[in-house]
Amino acid sequence: MRLVALLSFVLVPATVLAQQAPVPSAACERLAASLTLPHTTVTSATVKSADAGLPASCRVALTIKPSSDSDIKSEIWLPLTGWNGKFLAVGNGAWGGSIQYAALTDALKRGYAAASTDTGHTGSDASFAMGHPERLIDFGYRSVHETAVQGKATVQALYGTAPRFSYFNGCSGGGRQAFMAAQRYPADFDGIVAGAPGYNRTDAAFQTVQMIQATHKTPESFIPAAKYPAIRQAALKACDAADGLADGLIADPTACRFDPGVMACTAADSANCLTQPQVAAARMIYGAVYDRSGKEISTGLEPGSEMHWGSVSGSTPHPMYNDLLRFIVFQDPAWDYRTLDITRDLERARKADNGVLGATSTNLTPFVSRGGKMIVFHGWEDQNIPPRSSVSYRNELVRAMGRDVENSVRLFMVPGMGHCGGGSGPNEFDMLSALEQWREHGKAPASILASRVENGTVTRTRPLCPFPQLAKYKGTGSIDQAENFACAAP
């Protein structure tokens, strides 16, 4: 996600300024021989010259083996000039399997000593997990923890001081990693950004597979992409103005009930209507899934998400969830998604997960009691992870810990945004700077500026509001300018 710059000028102690003094290249090169870390091999420590807006840096590659079957690769990038005194670990998407170099580059530009891990394997699918339970644990939570611990030790070794603050920033799979860090290792990070957190991907797999089962129930059930724009327009007609402003965005899909049956064809089939089998399939895409007792285990997609349906109900099943079921639950690469049955298979899936992938605990007391702050964000148009899952977690957190938890954890729902970005609404923002202000200076984010950028030009800005507040139009001025909106109760 592109970051929108946020400038701030803060007086810092002389001791902090001293940390930012240039570090000699030789100090980096010595790390290859002198840095000793538990169950870790320093495979290289190399100096990279300043280039393309990046400062000169020391790049340390680690191989971490907390178990006999572990093979975690991590990289720590440390600026040799202009270090901001802080540490940032960046998250991975889907099944991980690679170092996140773009995120490391962004972090280095901001002055961070930054770390990324391949999550303990290479490749983008879940085949690594078959027959390797320790590697699944590494992926599930241990690789990020080990990278944080060994990364901060590397910072100490190079600079001679520990980082003043340590942060984590991730979306999707990185959002799940963020939840894991807060729940399992509350001392690893002082602040966490968790975007579109797939914290319960095992239960969500049943809803995602339900969608493609529905659109492939019969050949007539399939909804071609040519019909997505018309479905979206019908959803906007039903829901757009529910927040008091018709602006092409559905600010709160939970406040509107949209039945795709209103699009049922009354004459010949066309791109502007749905046949009865397609109506049934669309209802399943929007619909929740329930266990055998009738308890909801995952919500569906929201009105406004229609232009993203191709990746979850198109020609093939979503690879992340399909891999979870093939390689981890059923341990059969040839498993067919058409055979999944929630009444028969849910408990098997949960047993296979066993808390290794699921980060569902609402006990964040150890994290918040030491001053930890967390910002969660999620796009209402998300097609990969049902957006209401974040709302549900926030509400469960309030029930478990009381409303005071909002002094430490805040959720920002993003109207018009897809999975970690994209979509029809303002989808570029800087959560990390907001988190820094909150953790370091006590300035809780009352709103966060979001921008929509098209062809390099900002075409719309909006404030993102802490849930359950919404950005309400003040009644005058351009609806494309954030200053004409204010966060208020629904």
C-alpha positions in Angstrom: 0.0 0.0 0.0 1.3 3.5 -0.9 1.9 5.6 2.2 0.8 9.2 2.4 3.5 11.3 4.0 2.7 12.8 7.4 5.2 15.4 8.6 5.7 16.0 12.3 8.2 18.0 14.2 9.1 16.7 17.6 11.8 17.7 20.0 13.9 14.7 21.0 16.6 14.3 23.7 20.2 14.7 22.9 20.7 11.0 23.7 18.4 10.1 20.9 20.1 12.4 18.5 23.4 10.7 19.4 22.0 7.4 18.2 21.5 8.9 14.7 25.2 9.5 14.2 26.7 7.8 11.2 27.8 4.2 11.7 31.1 3.1 10.1 30.8 0.5 7.3 33.3 -1.6 9.1 31.0 -2.0 12.1 28.5 -3.6 9.7 31.0 -5.9 8.2 32.2 -7.1 11.6 28.7 -8.4 12.4 29.2 -11.4 10.1 31.9 -12.7 12.5 31.0 -11.1 15.8 27.2 -11.3 16.0 26.1 -14.4 18.1 22.4 -15.1 18.4 20.6 -18.1 19.8 19.9 -20.9 17.3 20.7 -18.4 14.5 23.4 -18.2 11.9 24.5 -14.9 10.5 24.8 -15.7 6.8 25.9 -12.3 5.7 26.3 -8.7 6.7 26.8 -6.4 3.8 26.9 -2.6 3.3 24.7 -1.1 0.6 25.6 2.4 -0.6 23.0 5.2 -0.6 20.9 5.0 -3.7 17.6 6.2 -5.1 16.6 8.0 -2.0 17.7 5.2 0.4 20.4 5.8 3.0 23.5 3.7 3.1 22.6 0.6 5.1 23.8 -2.6 6.7 21.9 -5.6 5.5 22.1 -8.6 7.8 20.8 -12.0 6.6 19.9 -14.6 9.3 19.0 -18.2 9.2 17.0 -19.1 12.4 16.4 -22.7 13.5 14.3 -22.8 16.7 13.5 -26.4 16.0 15.3 -29.3 14.2 13.0 -28.9 11.2 13.1 -25.0 11.1 14.7 -23.0 8.3 13.6 -19.4 8.9 15.3 -16.8 6.7 15.1 -13.2 7.9 16.7 -10.0 6.8 17.4 -6.9 9.0 18.1 -3.6 7.2 19.8 -1.0 9.3 20.4 2.6 8.1 24.0 3.7 8.6 22.9 7.3 8.7 19.7 8.9 10.0 18.4 6.0 12.1 15.2 7.1 13.8 16.0 5.0 16.9 13.1 2.6 16.2 12.6 -1.0 14.9 9.9 -2.1 12.4 9.0 -5.6 11.5 6.9 -6.0 8.3 4.3 -8.6 7.6 3.6 -11.1 4.9 0.6 -11.9 2.8 -1.2 -15.2 2.3 1.2 -18.1 2.8 4.4 -16.0 3.1 7.4 -17.7 1.6 9.5 -14.7 0.7 11.3 -11.6 2.2 9.2 -8.5 1.7 11.7 -6.2 0.0 9.3 -3.5 -1.0 8.2 -3.1 2.6 11.8 -3.1 3.9 12.6 -0.4 1.3 9.7 1.8 2.6 10.8 1.3 6.2 14.4 2.2 5.4 13.2 5.4 3.7 11.5 6.3 7.0 14.6 5.8 9.0 13.7 2.5 10.6 15.9 -0.4 11.3 13.5 -3.0 9.7 13.1 -6.7 9.5 11.3 -9.2 7.3 11.0 -13.0 7.3 10.2 -15.6 4.7 8.0 -17.3 7.5 10.2 -20.4 7.4 9.8 -21.6 3.8 10.0 -20.6 0.2 7.2 -20.5 -2.3 3.7 -19.1 -2.2 1.5 -22.1 -1.4 1.0 -24.3 1.7 2.6 -27.5 0.5 5.5 -26.9 2.9 3.2 -27.8 5.8 2.6 -31.4 4.8 4.6 -33.7 7.1 6.3 -30.7 8.7 4.4 -29.6 11.8 7.3 -27.5 13.1 7.4 -25.5 9.9 3.7 -24.9 10.2 4.3 -23.5 13.7 7.1 -21.3 12.2 4.7 -19.9 9.6 1.9 -19.6 12.2 3.6 -17.4 14.7 7.2 -18.4 15.5 9.0 -16.8 12.5 7.7 -13.3 13.3 8.6 -13.7 17.0 12.1 -15.0 16.3 12.7 -12.3 13.7 11.6 -9.6 16.3 13.9 -11.0 19.0 16.9 -11.6 16.8 16.3 -8.4 14.8 16.3 -6.2 17.9 19.5 -8.0 19.1 21.0 -7.1 15.8 20.0 -3.5 16.3 21.7 -3.5 19.7 24.9 -5.0 18.3 25.2 -2.4 15.5 24.1 0.7 17.2 25.2 -0.1 20.8 21.6 0.6 22.0 18.2 -1.0 21.9 15.5 0.5 19.8 13.4 3.1 21.7 10.2 1.7 20.2 9.4 -1.5 18.2 6.5 -1.7 15.8 4.9 -4.2 13.5 3.0 -3.4 10.3 1.2 -5.9 8.2 -2.0 -6.5 6.1 -4.0 -9.7 5.3 -1.7 -12.5 6.3 0.4 -9.8 7.9 -2.8 -8.7 9.8 -3.1 -12.3 11.1 0.6 -12.1 12.1 -0.1 -8.9 13.9 -2.9 -10.4 16.0 -0.6 -13.4 16.8 2.1 -11.1 18.0 -0.2 -9.1 20.3 -1.8 -12.3 21.7 1.2 -14.6 22.0 4.2 -12.3 22.4 2.9 -9.1 24.0 6.4 -7.8 24.7 7.7 -8.0 21.1 6.2 -4.8 19.9 5.1 -1.5 21.4 2.7 -0.8 18.6 1.0 -2.8 15.9 -0.8 -2.0 12.6 -3.1 -4.9 11.6 -4.7 -4.5 8.2 -7.5 -6.8 7.0 -6.6 -9.3 9.6 -7.3 -12.9 8.5 -7.1 -13.9 12.1 -9.5 -16.9 11.7 -8.8 -18.1 8.2 -9.8 -21.6 9.0 -13.5 -20.7 9.7 -13.5 -18.1 6.9 -12.4 -20.8 4.4 -15.8 -22.4 4.6 -17.5 -19.1 3.6 -15.0 -18.5 0.8 -15.4 -22.1 -0.6 -19.2 -21.7 -0.2 -19.1 -18.8 -2.7 -17.4 -20.8 -5.4 -19.5 -23.9 -4.7 -22.5 -21.6 -5.2 -21.4 -20.2 -8.5 -20.4 -23.7 -9.8 -23.5 -25.6 -8.5 -24.7 -25.8 -12.0 -23.4 -24.2 -15.2 -26.4 -21.8 -15.0 -25.2 -20.7 -11.5 -22.0 -19.0 -12.7 -22.0 -15.2 -12.6 -19.8 -13.8 -15.4 -17.7 -10.7 -14.7 -19.8 -8.8 -17.3 -22.6 -8.7 -14.8 -20.5 -7.4 -11.8 -21.0 -3.7 -12.7 -24.8 -4.0 -12.8 -24.9 -5.8 -9.5 -22.7 -3.1 -8.0 -25.0 -0.4 -9.3 -28.0 -2.2 -7.8 -26.2 -2.4 -4.4 -25.3 1.3 -4.5 -28.9 2.2 -5.3 -30.1 0.3 -2.3 -27.3 1.3 0.2 -25.3 4.3 -1.0 -27.6 7.0 0.6 -28.1 5.2 3.9 -25.4 7.3 5.5 -27.1 10.5 4.3 -25.0 11.2 1.3 -25.1 9.6 -2.2 -21.5 9.7 -3.1 -20.7 6.3 -4.7 -19.6 4.8 -1.4 -21.4 2.6 1.0 -20.1 3.9 4.3 -21.7 1.3 6.5 -23.0 -1.8 4.7 -24.3 -3.2 7.9 -27.0 -0.5 7.9 -28.5 -1.7 4.6 -30.1 -5.0 3.5 -29.5 -5.7 -0.2 -31.2 -8.6 -1.9 -29.9 -9.4 -5.4 -33.3 -10.8 -6.1 -34.2 -7.3 -7.2 -32.1 -8.0 -10.3 -34.0 -11.1 -11.4 -34.4 -11.2 -15.1 -38.0 -10.6 -16.2 -37.3 -11.2 -19.9 -34.2 -12.5 -21.8 -31.0 -12.9 -19.9 -28.6 -9.9 -20.2 -25.7 -8.2 -18.5 -28.2 -6.1 -16.5 -30.1 -8.9 -14.8 -29.6 -12.2 -13.0 -31.1 -15.5 -13.8 -32.7 -17.3 -10.8 -29.7 -19.7 -10.4 -27.5 -16.6 -10.4 -29.7 -14.8 -7.8 -29.3 -17.9 -5.6 -25.5 -17.8 -6.1 -25.2 -14.1 -5.3 -27.2 -14.6 -2.1 -24.6 -17.1 -1.0 -21.8 -14.7 -1.7 -23.4 -12.1 0.5 -24.5 -14.8 3.0 -22.9 -16.1 6.2 -22.1 -19.7 7.0 -23.3 -21.5 10.0 -22.2 -24.6 11.9 -24.5 -27.6 12.6 -25.9 -25.9 15.7 -26.9 -22.8 13.7 -24.1 -20.6 15.1 -22.6 -18.1 12.6 -19.0 -18.8 12.0 -18.2 -16.4 9.2 -20.0 -13.5 7.5 -20.2 -13.0 3.8 -19.1 -10.3 1.5 -20.7 -6.8 1.7 -22.7 -4.8 -0.8 -20.2 -2.8 -2.8 -17.7 -5.6 -3.2 -19.0 -6.9 -6.5 -16.2 -5.8 -8.8 -13.8 -8.0 -6.7 -15.9 -11.2 -7.0 -13.8 -12.7 -9.7 -11.0 -13.7 -7.3 -13.3 -15.7 -5.0 -16.2 -16.9 -7.2 -14.6 -17.0 -10.6 -13.2 -20.0 -12.5 -11.0 -21.4 -9.7 -11.2 -21.4 -5.9 -9.2 -18.9 -3.9 -5.7 -20.3 -3.6 -5.1 -19.4 0.0 -8.2 -21.1 1.3 -7.9 -24.0 -1.1 -4.4 -24.6 0.0 -5.4 -24.5 3.7 -7.9 -27.3 3.0 -5.8 -29.3 0.6 -2.5 -29.3 2.4 -3.3 -28.8 6.1 -6.8 -30.0 6.8 -7.1 -33.0 4.4 -3.4 -33.3 3.5 -4.3 -34.3 0.0 -3.0 -32.2 -2.9 -5.7 -33.6 -5.1 -8.6 -32.7 -2.7 -11.5 -31.1 -4.6 -13.3 -28.0 -3.1 -16.6 -29.3 -4.3 -16.6 -32.0 -1.6 -16.3 -29.6 1.4 -19.2 -29.9 3.8 -19.3 -27.6 6.8 -21.4 -30.0 9.0 -18.9 -32.8 8.4 -15.6 -31.0 8.1 -15.6 -27.9 10.4 -14.3 -29.7 13.5 -11.7 -31.5 11.5 -10.5 -28.2 10.1 -10.4 -26.6 13.6 -8.5 -29.5 15.0 -5.9 -29.3 12.2 -5.5 -25.6 12.9 -5.3 -26.0 16.7 -4.5 -22.4 17.3 -1.4 -22.5 15.1 -3.1 -20.3 12.4 -6.0 -18.9 14.3 -5.4 -15.8 16.3 -8.8 -15.5 18.0 -8.0 -14.7 21.6 -9.5 -11.5 23.0 -7.1 -11.4 26.0 -4.9 -8.5 25.1 -4.4 -7.4 28.7 -0.6 -8.3 28.7 -0.2 -6.2 25.5 -2.2 -3.2 26.5 -1.0 -3.2 30.2 2.5 -2.5 29.1 1.4 0.5 26.9 0.9 -1.4 23.7 -1.3 0.3 21.0 -3.0 -1.4 18.0 -4.6 0.1 15.0 -6.8 -2.3 13.0 -8.1 -1.3 9.5 -10.3 -3.2 7.0 -11.9 -2.3 3.7 -15.6 -2.7 3.4 -15.2 -4.0 -0.2 -12.7 -6.7 0.9 -13.2 -9.9 -1.1 -10.6 -12.1 0.6 -11.5 -11.6 4.3 -15.1 -10.8 5.3 -15.0 -7.3 6.6 -17.4 -7.9 9.4 -14.9 -10.3 11.0 -12.9 -7.3 12.2 -16.1 -5.6 13.5 -16.9 -8.9 15.3 -13.4 -9.1 16.9 -13.6 -5.5 18.0 -17.0 -6.0 19.6 -15.8 -9.2 21.3 -12.8 -7.4 22.6 -15.0 -4.7 24.1 -17.1 -7.4 25.8 -14.1 -9.2 27.1 -12.0 -6.2 28.3 -14.4 -3.3 28.6 -14.7 -0.1 26.6 -11.4 1.1 28.1 -9.7 -1.1 25.6 -10.4 1.6 23.0 -7.7 3.6 24.7 -5.3 1.0 23.3 -7.0 -0.7 20.3 -9.0 1.1 17.6 -10.6 -0.2 14.4 -10.9 1.9 11.2 -13.3 0.5 8.6 -12.5 1.9 5.1 -15.5 2.6 2.8 -14.9 1.6 -0.8 -11.6 -0.2 -0.2 -10.9 -3.8 -1.3 -8.4 -6.2 0.2 -5.5 -4.1 1.7 -6.0 -1.5 -1.1 -7.8 -0.9 -4.4 -11.5 -0.4 -4.7 -13.7 2.6 -5.4 -12.9 4.8 -2.4 -10.0 6.7 -0.8 -7.6 3.9 0.0 -4.2 5.5 0.7 -3.3 6.4 4.2 -0.5 6.3 6.8 -1.5 4.2 9.7 2.1 3.8 10.9 2.5 7.5 11.6 -0.8 7.6 13.4 0.4 4.7 15.5 3.7 6.5 16.3 1.8 9.6 17.5 -0.4 7.4 19.7 2.3 5.3 21.2 5.0 7.9 21.6 3.0 11.0 22.3 -0.3 9.9 23.6 -2.3 11.3 20.7 -5.0 8.8 20.1 -6.2 8.8 16.4 -9.6 10.6 16.3 -9.5 10.3 12.5 -7.0 9.3 9.8 -6.8 11.0 6.5 -7.4 8.7 3.4 -6.9 9.8 -0.2 -7.9 8.4 -3.5 -5.2 8.9 -6.1 -5.9 8.5 -9.9 -3.1 8.9 -12.5 -1.0 10.6 -9.9 -3.6 13.1 -8.8 -5.5 13.1 -5.5 -9.2 13.1 -6.5 -10.9 12.6 -3.2 -10.0 12.7 0.5 -12.0 11.5 3.5 -11.4 11.0 7.2 -11.4 7.4 8.4 -13.2 7.2 11.7 -12.7 4.9 14.7 -15.5 2.3 14.6 -18.4 2.7 15.1 -18.2 6.3 14.1 -18.8 7.3 10.4 -17.5 10.3 8.4 -20.6 12.5 8.2 -20.9 15.3 5.6 -21.2 18.7 7.2 -23.7 19.9 4.5 -21.5 22.3 2.6 -18.4 22.2 0.4 -17.1 19.6 -1.9 -17.8 16.0 -1.0 -14.3 15.2 -2.3 -12.5 17.1 0.5 -12.0 15.6 3.9 -12.4 18.9 5.7 -16.1 18.9 4.9 -16.7 15.7 6.9 -16.6 15.0 10.6 -16.5 11.7 12.5 -19.8 11.1 14.4 -22.0 8.3 15.7 -24.1 6.5 13.1 
